[in-house]
């Protein structure tokens, strides 16, 4: 039976207590750097040295970044570390060099979601004292476990007879589909022979491992801002140009986009709003939405149709609309060779009682950027599922993980990395 080491359990709980959304992962990155220094690596790249700054997506404004930086400072992060992460340049890449052999990368994401965590006394983080310290963010998708698994694997490989180079990528901003391309364009993947990306849960219980998650939908997030003209709603309704009407028309017609016969397509207007008072014709409104497709081409089909809808709705109500793509990721498929390696590695771990070669995600992930870059350059990639029992679904207030899955993930991935190195001997 695999036991999760106590120091990894404590790290995961510390990260859970300090959740930080995309590009605000100041405390999280600092804790990762502490652990990396404890383990000892050959190189560590931080902030602008780890990511391509100019292609970051979904970066908040300066005031928001300053607020989260200050929160990290109050939690004990020193100014020198915070300066390295200035302007939201969060995330890190730790590199072990152990002589000749393949270059293997492990990608783990580190950001949280901007939502409140449950205060139910039966919720484990509440019962055991590691609930999120603030009510504006929560690790509701298991990225605290991902970061912890990354540290555990780094530690295990550092103490092994691994031959080659290992890069553990602690990626920011997955939840806004904003960090994957920034890692991909950084150049750190250009020599990678094999990439493993991971996720816990996804409907798979503790003790089950999926060697390669497929069915990852391509996704494009957008923000549409409608501008009209205000007027007195009672005295001069004819003088206004109602931006909320344009927005509402767009919402209805986004869901009316014809689905494509070549595969799954999705659309969602997830956050909408506008107006200022009941007696004022609203002059502004917005939609934060997304489209998805089974393939990148199908996502692009949905994106083009969504643009048509947004522009037509604005024109119908004599308004203007601006549309910004706030994050985008392609589809990607795992490589059969790595599926074999991870599947066999899982069979060597006593706590794994169920192995699947593949299973569909039905969602989206910006790890696909990293996967495709490695594959385009002749390497292999897969997206590994580490099962975990969890109350509530992903992104819900009661989400939590079974901490036993951390130890399982560390052992499976370490065994897989050693096997990849062994293939090259």
Protein Blocks (a to p, Z undefined) as FASTA:
>chain_A
ZZddfklmmmmmmmmmmgcdehilmmlmmmmmmmmmmnopabdcehjllpcfklcghiac
fklmmmmmmmmmmnopafklmmmmgghigcddddddehjaddddddddfbdcdddddfbf
klmklmnopacfbfkbccfeopmmmmmmmmmmmmmmmmmcbecdddddddehklnopmmm
mmmmnopmmmcfbdcdddehjhpaehiacfbaghiacddddddddddddddfklmmmlpc
cfklmmmmmmmmmmmpccdfkbccddddfbgcedjbfkbccfbdcdddddddfbfklmmm
mmmmmmmmmmmmmmmnopacddddfbdcddddddfklmmmmmmmmmmpmklcbdcfbdce
kiacfklmmmmmmmmnopacdddddddddehjehiakbccdfklmmmmmmmmmmmmmmmm
mmmZZ
